[in-house]
Amino acid sequence: MTKQQLLLTIIARLEADLALFTVAARTAHEAATHEECAPDNKYDTTALEASYLAQGQANRARDIRQNLEAYRALTLQVFDDSTPIRLTALVWLEDEEGNERRLFLGPNEGGMKISCEDGEIVLITPVSPLGGSLLGKRVGDELRAGDAADATGYTIVAVV
């Protein structure tokens, strides 16, 4: 999967999530304001709980909308073995046992996993511990990720 294909996949996933959360927020709002949700007594919190749910879903939809705009405005950078890692780098890491991980350094939505024909790519952000430790590194550099006692050692084997 090329970086351009990856970017288009991320945008499509965010668009789908935005549609889902927008409908969910609208549905929860309708439920919260429905006449059957009106409290029967002072201890009935059904409408209040539904309004909290509606607000949470609306907040998530807003966040996704902002994140989607950030990815739509993203300019993919070209990297080679000597280019320092920064935003939009697609990085291949290899741990001490020879296991590979592929990471895309994006502006947000860290943790999203994108499946492709030859494995999976995980989105990370510069504010994550691993993302922050990758910034400025180059192919061949080593780093440790995780808690000090359980840290995994990685070597950067490729960046595009």
PyMOL commands that set and color helices and strands:
alter all, ss='L'
color gray80, all
select helices_A, chain A and resi 3-33+35-37+46-72+129-134
alter helices_A, ss='H'
color red, helices_A
select strands_A, chain A and resi 90-95+100-105+113-116+119-124+142-145+152-159
alter strands_A, ss='S'
color yellow, strands_A
deselect
rebuild
show_as cartoon
